[in-house]
Amino acid sequence: MENLYWQRYPLWRDVPPEQWYDWHWQYRHIVSTMEDLVQVLPMTPEAIEGAKSTMSDYKFASTPYYLTLIDAKNPECPIRLQTIPDFKEVSRAAMDMEDPLGEDSHMPVPGLVHRYPDRVLFLVTTSCAMYCRFCTRRRIVLNKEHRTERELENVFNYLREHKEVRDIIISGGDALFIGDKFLETCLEGFRSIPHIEIIRIATRIPIVCPMRVDEKLVTMLRKYAPLYLMTHFNHPYELTDEAKKACAMFVDHGIPMMNQTVLLRKVNSDPVILRALFHELLKNRVKPYYLYQCDLSEGIEHFRTPVQKGIEIIESLRGHTSGLAVPEFVIDAPGGGGKVPVMPQYLISESDKKVVVRNYRGFISVYEQPRETDCECSTTEEINKLYPAPPSEGPDLLMHSKRVGIEPSK
């Protein structure tokens, strides 16, 4: 007999399986009010008032499916902490920012963020299937706006003129919250631009509404390869049978999956939890790609950990498990500086003759520098003609030019 687990909740007592597993039904019945929420999750009067005080500034939304993952007996359930509004969100830390990554200031046309030389971020919608309490774009998420056809054409025109762009990330909101037809219009347009080599889709749908991932969707996406799926598991409890099935559908259709986890205090801020998550992801053919330090968005200081906690977690992974299971720990530099890798210190000392390094167990050894140091390659010029590189910036510019300094922009 099928486990109709959702029928334990008064709100969905009469919902049959054909509706529950239909992503259209899940989208139409997204829970967004306290009246509906308390029918799913018992809450104290204090918790209800705290959530209401937050919802005037920051919205609440979740698919029915994701809400059923909450352990009602655990006030610090990792699913609950990511989903349910908390009074802590109304407080502000000194360094909180409305737009911590400086996306709005790097937006040459509406919806398109061009911060790195050869890649861009396209915010196709502000809508999501759920509102993550730690969202870095909480300033715009759930405004329920999709890009218009005119805005999309402006994005295409900008990209046609900027031939240095070779990689585009479609995000939002959530890139898979829009319908197949408009998503394919975007993909067709990007694929028609010769210098766009890679398309990435950023989505949390496999976690919060895995029913959305069906044969029709993945068959359509496969037409636009090379295409990568960037997803966002934060805790092993999110890897349900339904989520695993969704991941398998992407990978079985030739769409590689990469995972970007946010380091969240009380949710996954322990090496034991993240090691288990990364191992489970690999078993489901999803590569742990980034571990993000939580951003400086307004009202989410209670989610942030000390940076040292992330370094500790990487230290506990490196050498103790497969390198495939070790993501890169990064801080997305406030103000639009981009991703900055942060890692334990393995290089102890160096000279022109030797470097001293340590491994994960504290074993210290010496690597002798080569006597020949000329690293010029005979094919560099030819390869640069075949695969032109974007203009150098920062230290790379100084290393590969005759310039002696970089003057800060005014």
PyMOL commands that set and color helices and strands:
alter all, ss='L'
color gray80, all
select helices_A, chain A and resi 5-8+10-12+17-20+23-28+34-40+45-55+64-67+78-83+87-90+104-106+149-161+175-177+180-191+205-208+210-212+215-222+236-238+241-252+271-283+301-303+307-317+323-325+380-386+394-399
alter helices_A, ss='H'
color red, helices_A
select strands_A, chain A and resi 112-116+119-123+167-171+198-202+227-231+257-263+286-293+328-333+338-341+347-350+354-358+364-368
alter strands_A, ss='S'
color yellow, strands_A
deselect
rebuild
show_as cartoon
